[in-house]
Amino acid sequence: MKRREIEALREQVRCAAVLEHAGFAIDAKESTRRAVKFRRGGEIIIVIYEGRGWFDPLSEAKGDVFRLVEHLDRVGFLEGAERVAALVGFQITEPEWRAAKHGERSDLSLPDRWQSRRHPWPRSASWRYLNRERRLPANVLRTAIKSDLLREGPQGSMWALHRDQAGVLTGWEARGPLYRGFASGGTKVLFRFGSDSASRLAVTEAAIDAMTLAAIEGLREGTLYLSTGGGWSPTTEAALEELATKPGVQLVAATDANPQGDMFAERLRTLADDVGCDWTRLRPPEEDWNESLKIMEREKRERTEGGGVPHARGPRQGKLRPAEPALDADGRDAGGSQGVMKD
C-alpha cells in the first residue's frame, strides 16, 4: 500500500468508526467535545484530535486509526490497513454537543472570565443542578461558595476553581446537565476544598465528587478534599507532591470504583511511596461518590416515608452498610472514616 493511500485512509476513517464497528459505545456522561470516551465492558478508549487519535487510559497504548485496529484486533499493519479500508463510508454516531452560548468564550483573561460570573444562589440554575440533581447539601455549597470555589457557568452548569500551589487561578472544571469540560486556555492543577494545611488529603477525580465526599463525611475536620479534574498532568503531580511532603500527611485515594479509578489510586500510592507519606484507598459503594450520595438520600427518604423500612433495592445496586474504619495497606486503621461507607 502506497503512502498516499495510507494517508487517504487516515483522513477518511475516524477512530470512532473502528470502535463502533468493534462494539464500543460512547459514554456521553464522561465525554467532552475534545475527548470522547468509548466503553466496551471494562475496556475504555479515549478518542482525541477530532477522531484522528486515541489512547487507552488504562495502559500506555495510543496512536492513529491503524494502531487502534492493531491494538484491538491483535493484527499486523497490513491486515489492519485492510480492515480500516473496509470501514470507508462507515456512518458513526456523532454526539450532539450543544453550541456554546454567546459570551461563553471571550478574549478576557482567566481571572477576568472567572470574576465576570456570579456565585451560585439558591434559585440559580447552577444551584438547582448541584442541589437537586447532584444532591449536594446546602451547607456544603455555601461553604464552597464562601471560599470562592464555585461560579455560575452557561447552560445551567457550574464552574469549580482549580488553583496552583501559590493560590493562583489556573482554570475551572465545568459540569452541568448538558456540558462537561474544562476552561478553554486553562490548566488542570487541583480543585481544593478545605485548608491547604490539612493533614488528610482526600483525592477524587471530579470537583463534584470532592464536594460529595465532604458531604458524606460531614466536612470532616483536618481534611482537604481535592479533585484532579480527571487529569494527571505534571502540574497536578507536583501540586500533590508538595501537599504530601508535609509532616504527618495521609493521602487518601478516594477515586471511582472502576478500572480508571484503580489506576489513579495506584498513581497516588506510588506518589505516597516516593514522598514517604501514609496512604489508603477509599472506595465509594457505587461507581462514584455522587451516585452513592444519591442512593443514601433516596433510602433516607424511603425510610421516612415508609415508617423506617426502605424499599427493595434494584438487583445491580448492591447494599449499603454502616461506615467502617478505612484501613491502610498493612491493615491498620488509617485514621477513622466516620460517615464514609466502605464496599
URZI-V759412 format. One record per residue. RES is the residue in one small letter. OMEGA is omega in whole degrees, -180 to 180 (999 if undefined). Layout:
BEGIN
<<RES OMEGA> <RES OMEGA>>
END
This chain:
BEGIN
<<m -178> <k -177> <r -178> <r 176> <e 177> <i 180> <e 179> <a 177> <l -180> <r 179> <e -174> <q -175> <v 179> <r 179> <c 180> <a 179> <a 178> <v -176> <l 179> <e 179> <h -180> <a 176> <g 175> <f 177> <a 179> <i 172> <d -173> <a -178> <k -175> <e -176> <s 171> <t 179> <r -176> <r -178> <a -176> <v -178> <k 175> <f 179> <r 169> <r -173> <g 179> <g 180> <e 179> <i 173> <i 177> <i 180> <v -176> <i 178> <y 177> <e 176> <g -177> <r -179> <g -178> <w 169> <f 177> <d -177> <p -179> <l 178> <s 179> <e -175> <a 179> <k 176> <g -180> <d -175> <v 179> <f 178> <r 179> <l 178> <v 178> <e -178> <h -176> <l -172> <d -179> <r 179> <v 177> <g -174> <f -175> <l 178> <e 178> <g 180> <a 177> <e 180> <r 175> <v -179> <a -179> <a -178> <l 177> <v -179> <g 178> <f -178> <q -180> <i 178> <t -179> <e 174> <p -179> <e 178> <w 177> <r -180> <a 179> <a 178> <k 178> <h 178> <g 180> <e 177> <r -179> <s 179> <d 179> <l 176> <s 178> <l 179> <p -180> <d 178> <r 178> <w -177> <q -179> <s -179> <r -180> <r 169> <h 173> <p 175> <w -169> <p -180> <r -179> <s -178> <a -180> <s 178> <w 180> <r 179> <y -177> <l -174> <n -176> <r -178> <e -178> <r 174> <r 175> <l -177> <p -175> <a -177> <n 177> <v 179> <l 180> <r 179> <t 179> <a 180> <i 179> <k 178> <s 179> <d -180> <l -175> <l 174> <r 175> <e 175> <g 178> <p 175> <q 178> <g -178> <s 173> <m 174> <w 180> <a -169> <l 167> <h 177> <r -178> <d -176> <q -180> <a -179> <g -178> <v 178> <l 179> <t -179> <g 180> <w 170> <e 177> <a -180> <r 179> <g -180> <p -175> <l -173> <y 175> <r 180> <g 178> <f -176> <a 176> <s -179> <g -179> <g -180> <t 176> <k 172> <v 177> <l 163> <f -173> <r -180> <f -176> <g -177> <s 178> <d 178> <s -180> <a -179> <s 179> <r -177> <l -180> <a -173> <v 177> <t -177> <e -178> <a -179> <a 179> <i 177> <d 178> <a 179> <m 178> <t 178> <l 176> <a 178> <a -180> <i -178> <e 180> <g -179> <l -174> <r -179> <e 178> <g -179> <t 172> <l -179> <y -171> <l 172> <s 175> <t -177> <g 180> <g -178> <g 176> <w -179> <s 175> <p 179> <t 176> <t -180> <e 180> <a 179> <a 178> <l 179> <e -179> <e 178> <l -174> <a -179> <t 179> <k -176> <p 173> <g -177> <v 171> <q 178> <l -177> <v 177> <a -178> <a -177> <t -174> <d 179> <a 177> <n -176> <p 179> <q 177> <g 178> <d 178> <m 177> <f -179> <a 179> <e 176> <r 179> <l 177> <r 179> <t 179> <l 179> <a 178> <d -178> <d -177> <v 176> <g 178> <c 178> <d -177> <w 173> <t 179> <r 179> <l -177> <r 172> <p 178> <p 175> <e -177> <e 177> <d -174> <w -177> <n 176> <e 177> <s 179> <l 179> <k 179> <i 176> <m -179> <e 180> <r 179> <e 177> <k 179> <r -180> <e 177> <r 180> <t -178> <e -175> <g 177> <g 175> <g -180> <v -179> <p 176> <h 180> <a 179> <r 177> <g -174> <p -175> <r -172> <q -178> <g -176> <k 178> <l 179> <r 178> <p -178> <a 174> <e -180> <p 173> <a -178> <l 176> <d -174> <a 180> <d 178> <g 179> <r 174> <d -174> <a 175> <g 176> <g -180> <s -176> <q 178> <g -179> <v -177> <m 176> <k 179> <d 999>>
END
